[in-house]
Amino acid sequence: MKYLLNSLIILLLLKVTLISSILQRDLIIYNSVIHLVIQGKGEQKILADEFYKQSLQINFTVNGDIKNCTNNSCYLNEELNNITIEFYNEIYSCIKMFYLLNNIIEIDLSQFNISNILKLTEMFSGCSHLQKINFGNMDTSSVNYMESLFSGCSSLTSIDISNFDFSHVKDISYMFSSCVNLIEINFGNINTSSLENMGDLFSGCSSLISIDLSNFDTSKVINMSNMFSSCSNLVEINFGNINTSSLENMSYLFYNCSNLTSINLSNFDFSHVRNISSMFSYCSNLKEIIFGNINTSSLEDMGSLFYSCSNLTSTDLSNFDTSHVTNMSHMFYRCSNLKEINLDNIDTSSVRTFKFLFNGCSNLTSINLSNFNTSQVTDMCRMFNDCKN
């Protein structure tokens, strides 16, 4: 009897050990660690509410001591605090993980496992005091969506994503939007073969001086609207041999790029582009645009195309196919130094509005509109208003 009892005890101990081993193994499999530097005393959020809605098993270590934090907040005693977050179950989403947490100064993700994550949408969005991110060799091979990833990170001056795997990423719209102090982005040998949306990618990056996109594969990209909008200090863009054969929307592409003096679009394929409205609006120092042998047979909207391009002296649209264009309103509005426009062979048979078309073109002395077809036009309001010469 005693022997049997001892045997049962041994079996029970073995079972407990085995269960403990399995649990520990699971913890190791899903174990991910993030290190943060957070500024501020008192109750501080460590993770955003939207992210914390997941059922998470987390340990918080604050300045070397394990803390029993309430949900996603901890009470901090120091002005600068080193936080370690340990995750003990699988994370299914990083959407809005640190959304609007402007108390974070630094983030180290070099030990953070996101190998199964599909979306990094708005992960750091609105982290306005974030100055440094260390990604290490973070595995992004499963990620499909990175839209608004760094949007509103107004204290970041450089971002190194050279180790990112972009091969499955479809959407990077607004990725760096409103990063007003961003000076440098290291893309490395980027593979963007799945990319479809680049809208507002750099919009509001007012400190960027140059951008190199020569390694980008844009063959599937449909949307580039507002891509460089309000990059007011941008003086150089390297497109390389860009492939825009799928592109449909280029509206506001260079909007308010007020320091660009020349834009070369000779390698652009416009064959599927429908919208180029406000494409060069407020490019106040722009003097030269090279279109090359452009095919604009799908074009529908040219409204405000050169709006307030006040240093543009001449433009040649004779190679444009405008047979499907319905909107030409404000097209040359306030192009105050424009002296020559070549509109030969232009087809306006589908155009419905010419309102404010040449408004404020105070240096134009003559315009040949003999090819203009106005049969569909319903609005010519102030078409030549303030054309003083």
N, C-alpha and C positions, 0 to 999 in steps of 0.2 A: 504493500500500500504506500509506504514511504517512498519507495523507488518510483512508483507511478506518479505520485504527487510532484516529486522533483522533476520528472520528465515533462509534466504539464507546465510547470513553472519555466523550464528551459525553453519549451516550445513557444510559450507566451512571450517571453523575453525576445526570442528570435523574430516573432511576428511584429512586435513593437519596433524593433530595430529595423526590420525590413520596411515597415510603413514610414518610419522616420527618414530612412534613406531615400525612399521614393519621393516623399514630400520635399526633402532637401534638394534632390535632383531637379524637381520641377522649379523650385525657387532659383536654382542656378541657371536653368534653361531660359527663364524669362527675366532674370535679373538685369536691370538697366539702371545706370546711375547718371545723374545730372548734377553738376556743380554750378552754383550761382553766387554772385556777389550782389547783395541787396542793400540799398541805402535807405535808412530811416528807422527810427525807434517806434515802439508800440506795436499794435496789431497790424500785421502786414500780410497781404495776400502773396502766396508763393506760386500758385497755379491759378489760371483763370477759371471762372465758374463754368463756362461752357465745356472746357476740357474735363473738369472734375466730375461732371455728371456721369462719367463712366464708373463702373464698379472697380475701384482701384485698391490694391494693398500697397501702402506707402509707409516708409520710414523717413522722418525728417531729422537731420542732424544739423544743429545750429552752433556755429563756432566751437565745434568739437564735442558738443553734448547732444545726446538723443533727446528730442523734444516730443512731448505729446501735444501735437497741434490740433486745433479744432478744424476739422475738414481740410480746407486748402489754405488756412491762415495760421500764422504763428506769431506769438508775442516776442518781439526782439528788444534786447537791452542796449545794443550798441548802435552807433551811427552807421558803421559799415559792418555787414554780417556775411560770413561765409556759410552758405547753405548747401547741404548735400541731400539730394532726393534719391531714394532707392525704391524702385518699383519691383514688386514681387509677383506680379501677374502680367499677362500679355496685354500690351496696349494696342488697341484697334484703330485709334484715330489720334492725330496730332492737330486737328483743326482747332484754331484759337487757343492753343496751349498756354501761351503767355499774353494773350490778347489784352491790350491797354494797360499792362502792368508797367507803369513808368517808374517803378522803384528799382528795377533791375539794371545793374551797371554792366555786369559781365555774365556770360553763359558759356559753360564748357560741356559740349555734347560728345566728346571723344569716346565716352563709354556708354553712350545711349544707343540702344538697339532698336532700329526702325525698319528692319529688313522685310517686314510684312506690311508696312504702312503704305496705303495708296494715296493719301491726301496730307499735304502740309499746308493747306489753305489757311492764311492769316495767322500762322504759327507765332510770329513775332510782331504782328501788326499793332502799331500804336505804342510800341516800347520806346518811347521818345527819349529816354535817358540811356538806352543801351549803347555801349561804346565798343564792345568786343565780343565776338563769337568765335569759339574754337570748335570746328566740326570734326577735326581729326580725320579718320578714314570712315566716316559714317556711311553706311550702306543705304543708298537711295534707289537701288535697282528696281524696286517695286512701285515707286512713286509715279503717279499719273498727273497729279495736280499740285502746282506750287503757286497758284495765283495769290497775290497780296502777301506773299511770304514775309517780306521785310517792309511793307508799306507803312509809312509814318515813323520809321526808325530814324528820326531826325538828328541823332547824335552820332550815328555810324559814319566814319570817314572812309573806311575800306572794307570790302567783303571778299573773302577768298572761298570760292566754291569750286576750285579746280579739281577736287576729288569727287565731286558730285557725279552720279550716273544719271544723265538726262534721257537715256535711251527710250524710256517709256512715257516720258512727260509730254502731255498734250497741251497744257495750259500754264503759261507763265505771265498772264496779264496782271498788271499792277504790281508785279513782283518787287520793284524798287520804287514804287510811286511815293512821292513826297519825302524821299530820302534827301533832304535839302543840303546836307553837308557831305554827301557821298562824293568822293574824288576818284576812287579806284575800285574796279571790279575785276577780279581774276577768274576768268571762265575756264582757263586751261584748254585742253583739247576736247572741247565739248561735242557731244553727240546729240543733236536735236532732231533726229530723223523722224520722230513721232509728233513733233510740235505743230499745233494748229492755231493757237491764239497767242499773239504778242501785243495785244491792245494795251495801251497805257503802261508799257513795260518800264520806261524810264520817266514817265510824266512827273514833272515837278522836281527832277534832279537838277536843281539850279546851280550846283557847284561842279558838275561833270564838264570837263573841257574836251575830252575825246572819248570815242567809243569804237571798239574794234569788234565787228560782227563777221569778220572774214571766215571764221571757222564754223559759223552757224549753217546748218542745213534747214532751209526754210521752204523746202519743196511742197510741204503740206499745209503751210500756214495760210489761213483764210483772212485773218484780221490783224492789221497793223495800225488801226486807228489810234490817234493820240500817243503813238509810241514814244516820240521825243517831245511831246507837248510841254512847253514852259521849261525846257532845258536852256535857260537864258544865257548861260556861259559856254555852251557847246560851240566849238569852232571846227571840229573835224569828226567825220563819221567814215569808217572804213567798211564798206559793204562787201568788198572782194567780188567774187563771182556769184553774187546772190541769185537764188532761184525763187522767183515770185510767181511761178506758173499757176498756183492755186489761189493767189491773192484776190480778194473781192473788195475789201474795205481799206482805203488809205486816207480816210477823212481825218483832218487835224493832225496829220502825221508829224509835220514840223512846226505846228502851231506855236507861235511866240518863241521860236528859236532866234532870238534877236541878235545874236553874234555870228550866226552863219552868214558867210558872204557868198559861198558857192556850193551848189548841190549837183552832184553827178548821178543821174538816174538812168544812164545809158544801158546798164545791165539789167534793169528792171523789165519784167514781163508784165504788161498791163492788160493782157488779152482777156482776163476774167474780172478785171477791176470795174466795179459799178459806181463807187463813190470816192471822189477826191475833193469833196467840199472842204473849204478852209484848210487845205493841205499846207499852204505856205502863209496862212494868215499871221499878221504881225511879225513876219520875218523882216524887220525894219532895216537891216543892213544887207539883205540879200541883193546881189548884183547879177548873178549868173545862175541859170538853171539849164542843165544839159539833159534833154529828153532822149536823144538818139533816135533810132527808127522805131518810134512808139506805135503800138497797136492798141487803140482805145475803143475798139468796136463794141464793147459791152458797157461803156460808160453811160451813166444816167444823171449823175449829179456833179456839177462843177461850181455850185454856189460858193461865193466868197473865196474862191481859189487863191487869188493873190491879194486878198484884203489887207490894206495898209502895208503893202510892200513898198515903202516910201523911197527906197534907193534903187529900185528896179527901173532901168531906163528903156529896155526893149524886151519884147517877148515874141516868140515865133510859135504859133499854134497851127501852122499850115499842114502839118503832118497828122493832126488830131482827127480821128473819126468821131464826130459828134452826132451821128445820125439818130442815136437813141437818148441823147441828153434832153432832159425836160427842165432843168434848173440852171440858169446862168445869172441869177440875181447876185448883186454885190461882187461880181467876179473880179473887177479891177478897182474896187472901191478904195478911194484915197491913195491910189498909186501916184503920188503927187509929182514924181520925177519921170514918169513914163512918157516917152516921146514917140515911140514907135511900136505898133502892134501889127503883126502879120496874121490876118484872119482869112487869107486866101484859101479857097476850097472848103471853108468851114460849112457844115450842114446844120442848119438850125430848124429843120422841118418839124422836129418834135418838141422844141422849146416852148414852154408856157409862160415863163417869166423872165424879163430882162430888167426888172426894177433895180435901180441904183447901179446898173452895170458899169458905167464909166464915171460914176459920181466922184468928184474930187480929183479927177485926172487933170490937174491944172496946167500941165505942160504939154498936153496933147494938142497938136495943131490941126491934124487931119486924121480921119479914120475911113477906111474903105469898107462900106457895109453892103456893097452891091450884090454879094452872094447871100445876104441874110434873107431867110424865109420866115415871115412873121405870121403865117396862116394859123398857127396854134396859140399864138401869144395872147394872154389875157391881161398882162400887167407890164407896163413900161414906165412905171412911176419913177420920176427923177433920174431917168436913164443917163442924161448928160448934165445933170445938175453940178454946178461949180466947175465946169470945164471952161475956164476963163479965157483960154487961148484958141 
